[in-house]
Amino acid sequence: MVKRFAVIGLGYFGSNLARALTRNGAEVIAIDNTLTKIEEIKDDVAYAVRLDSTDEKTLRNQGLEDLDAIIVSIGEDFENALLTCVLLLEFGCKNVIVKSTSPIHTRIFQSVGVHSIVAPDLDMAERLAGSLISTSILDAIPLTDRYSILQVKAPAFMEGRTLKELDLRREHQVNLITIKRQSPKDAEREFIIGVPLPDTRIEKQDTLILMGEKDSIGRLVKE
């Protein structure tokens, strides 16, 4: 199923996030009150809408309640960002994420119940896009435009199989760096296996740290 998002505020962070989500196969509604920003992004996303996100009636008419997440990226105008978040929460939107530019703003966003708060930089836009698209991807560290190191939940098809059997480098063009595994004595704790051996067997709750092209890792976790 295609995931659907809205990005409100198309500055540096918001526009990069909207494009990254689209590149990862999502349907994105890009929203801003500046016509030039809408014109710049309209060919890169599913929908681009010019509107004032603090206008309750106009914002409600966009039907944002059913989206997988809404990211508010109005960093240059805190009051508008805050009011937009409050309206989205009142509408019942299930995952409101906001970009915050200061610790004080973060505390205020937390006090009104915003679900998640992120810092404004390009790497975070790429990492947030990856985590929103795939619930299997737990974290991502971009290395270049093509390559990343990602933490992912072990896909079901790997469970019970050895690394030799899986042959990840040849079959999927990714490299396994290491494995994080739950402690058998305490499910809340994890330990690092170190350098996995060919006979290391993947377990159900394992977290894999992989390096490779983003597209290759994305295909792997979808199997």
Disulfide bonds with the S-S distance in Angstrom:
none
